[in-house]
């Protein structure tokens, strides 16, 4: 799973989130930074309202949280989602003794991104693409 810091940088760079069942997210700045939530059809659902999307918490008793605006949540994309978002630029994932390395190709130039977790390396590569598209 990517770090909250990298997920925040992806969001701030313009990565759009279309919430779907199974997506993981965090809610920063509410003393919930270390908690990861998962959208499901039973307990946490996205509701479409005239003023925008909200994430509703159904039947939760652990804490008093009924819903949050989608923009208050930070999407934590999975490794497969990150790889899919890289699309045709993705070339390979390799592992050496210390890191995972993701290589992408943009306009004929190879770019390599390393991290201790594969998802984090994918996330760094995607951040590069999102920023380059601006």
KEGULO-132596 format. One record per atom (N, C-alpha, C): x, y, z; residue in one letter. Coordinates in steps of 0.2 Angstrom, whole numbers, plus 2048, in hexadecimal, padded with zeros to 3 digits. Layout:
XYZA
...
//
This chain:
8047FA800X
800800800X
804806800X
80280B7FCX
8068117FCX
805815803X
80A81A804X
80A81E80AX
805823809X
80282680FX
7FD82B80FX
80183180CX
80783280DX
80B83880AX
80B838802X
80C8327FFX
80C8317F8X
8058327F5X
80082F7F9X
7F982F7F6X
7F78377F6X
7F983B7FBX
7F78427FCX
7FB8457F6X
8018447F5X
8048477EFX
8018467E8X
7FF83F7E8X
7FC83E7E1X
7F58417E1X
7F18427E6X
7EB8467E6X
7EC84D7E4X
7F18507E8X
7F38577E7X
7F58587E0X
7F88537DDX
7FB8547D6X
7F58547D1X
7EF8517D3X
7EA8517CEX
7E784A7CDX
7E98457D0X
7E783E7CFX
7E083E7D1X
7DB83C7CDX
7D483C7CFX
7D28357D1X
7CE8357D6X
7CB82F7D9X
7C482E7D8X
7C28287D5X
7BB8277D3X
7BA8217D8X
7B78227DEX
7B781D7E3X
7B38177E1X
7B68117E2X
7B380A7E0X
7B38057E6X
7AF8017E6X
7AF7FB7ECX
7B67F87ECX
7B97F87F2X
7C07F57F3X
7C57FA7F3X
7C48007F1X
7C98067F2X
7CA8077F9X
7D18087FBX
7D380A801X
7D4812802X
7D3814807X
7D481C808X
7D581D810X
7D8823811X
7D9826817X
7D682C818X
7D582E81FX
7D2835820X
7D7838825X
7DB83D822X
7E0840825X
7DC846829X
7E084882EX
7DE84E832X
7D884D836X
7D6847838X
7D184683DX
7D3841842X
7D9840843X
7DC83B848X
7DB834845X
7DA83483FX
7D982D83CX
7DF82C836X
7E482F837X
7E982F832X
7EC828831X
7EC824836X
7EF81D836X
7EA818834X
7E481A833X
7DE815832X
7DD81582AX
7DD80F827X
7DB80E820X
7D480B820X
7D080E81CX
7C980C81BX
7C8809814X
7C3804813X
7C280180DX
7BB80280BX
7BA805805X
7B3805802X
7B07FE801X
7AA7FD804X
7A67F7803X
79F7F8802X
79B7F3800X
7947F47FEX
7907F4805X
7937F280AX
7907F1811X
7917F7816X
7977F8817X
7997FD81CX
79B80481AX
79F804815X
7A180B813X
7A080C80BX
79B81080AX
799811803X
799818801X
79A8197FAX
79A8207F7X
7938227F5X
7908287F8X
78A82A7F6X
78A8307F2X
7868317EDX
7868367E8X
78083B7EBX
7828417ECX
77E8467EFX
77E84C7EAX
7798517EAX
77A8567E5X
78085B7E6X
78385B7ECX
78985F7EEX
78F85B7EDX
78F8557EBX
7958517E9X
79584A7EDX
79A8467ECX
79A8407EFX
79C8407F6X
79983C7FAX
79B83B801X
79D834802X
7A1832807X
7A282B809X
79E82A80FX
79982680FX
795824815X
79881E819X
79881F81FX
79A819824X
793816827X
791810825X
78B80D827X
78C80882DX
78880A832X
789805837X
78F80583BX
79380A83BX
79980A83FX
79880C846X
79B80984BX
79980A852X
7A080C855X
7A680B852X
7AC80D855X
7AD814856X
7AB818852X
7AC81F853X
7A682384FX
7A5829851X
7A082D84FX
7A2830848X
7A182D843X
7A282F83CX
79D82D837X
799831835X
79382F831X
79582F82AX
798835828X
79B835821X
7A083B820X
7A483A81BX
7A983F819X
7A8841812X
7AA847810X
7AA849809X
7B0845806X
7AF8437FFX
7B483F7FCX
7BA8437FCX
7BA84A7FBX
7C084E7FBX
7C484E801X
7C184C807X
7C584B80DX
7C884580EX
7C784080AX
7CA83980AX
7D0839805X
7D5835807X
7DB835802X
7DB82D800X
7DA82C7F9X
7DA8267F6X
7E18237F7X
7E181C7F9X
7E88197F9X
7E78137F4X
7E98157EEX
7E88107E9X
7ED80A7EAX
7EA8047E8X
7ED7FD7E8X
7F37FD7E3X
7F77F87E4X
7FC7F77DFX
7F97F67D8X
7F47F27D7X
7F17F17D1X
7EE7F77CEX
7EB7FB7D2X
7E88017CFX
7EE8067CDX
7F38067D0X
7F980B7CEX
7FC8087C8X
7FD8027C7X
7FF7FF7C1X
7FB8017BBX
7F48007BCX
7EF8017B7X
7F08097B5X
7F080D7BAX
7F18147B8X
7F78167B4X
7FC8127B5X
8028147B1X
8018127AAX
7FC80E7A8X
7FB80C7A2X
80080A79DX
80180C797X
80680A792X
80D80D794X
80D811799X
81481379BX
81880E79FX
8148097A2X
8188057A6X
81C8007A2X
8227FF7A4X
8267FA7A1X
8287F47A5X
82A7F57ACX
82C7EF7B0X
82C7F17B7X
82B7EC7BBX
82C7EC7C2X
8327E77C4X
8377E97C7X
83D7E57C9X
83E7E67D0X
8417E17D3X
8437E17DAX
84B7E07DBX
84E7E47DEX
8557E27E0X
8557E17E8X
85B7E07EBX
85B7DE7F2X
8587E37F6X
8577EA7F4X
8557EF7F9X
84E7F17F7X
84D7F27F0X
8477F67EEX
8437F27E8X
83D7F57E7X
83A7F37E1X
83B7F97DCX
83B7F87D6X
83D7FD7D1X
8377FD7CCX
8348027CAX
82F8037C5X
8328077C0X
8328047B9X
8348087B4X
82E80A7AFX
82E8107ADX
8298127A9X
82C8167A3X
82981679DX
82C81A798X
82781F795X
82A825795X
82682B793X
82982F78DX
82682F787X
829832782X
830830780X
831829780X
83782677FX
83C826784X
83B82978AX
84082978FX
83E825795X
842821797X
84181C79DX
8428207A4X
83D81F7A8X
83E8227AFX
83D81C7B4X
84181C7B9X
8418177BEX
84081A7C5X
83B8167C9X
8398187CFX
83A8137D4X
83E8147DAX
83F80E7DFX
83C8107E5X
83A80A7E9X
83780B7F0X
8388047F3X
8378047F9X
8377FE7FDX
8317F97FCX
82B7FC7F9X
8257F87F8X
8247FA7F1X
8217F47EDX
81F7F57E6X
81A7FA7E5X
8157FB7E9X
8108007E8X
8138077E9X
8178087EDX
81A80F7EEX
81E8107E8X
82280C7E5X
82580D7DFX
82180F7D9X
81B80B7D9X
81680C7D3X
8138137D5X
8128157DBX
80F81C7DDX
8148217DBX
81A8207DCX
81F8257DAX
81F8267D2X
81F8217CFX
81E8217C7X
8188257C5X
8138237C8X
80C8277C6X
80C82E7C8X
80F8307CEX
8108377CFX
81483B7CAX
8198387C8X
81D83A7C2X
81983C7BCX
8158377BAX
8108387B4X
80B83D7B5X
80883D7BBX
8038427BDX
8068497BCX
80B84A7BFX
80F8517BFX
8118537B8X
81384E7B4X
81584F7AEX
80F8517A9X
80984F7ABX
8038507A7X
8018577A8X
80385B7ADX
8018617AFX
8038677AAX
//
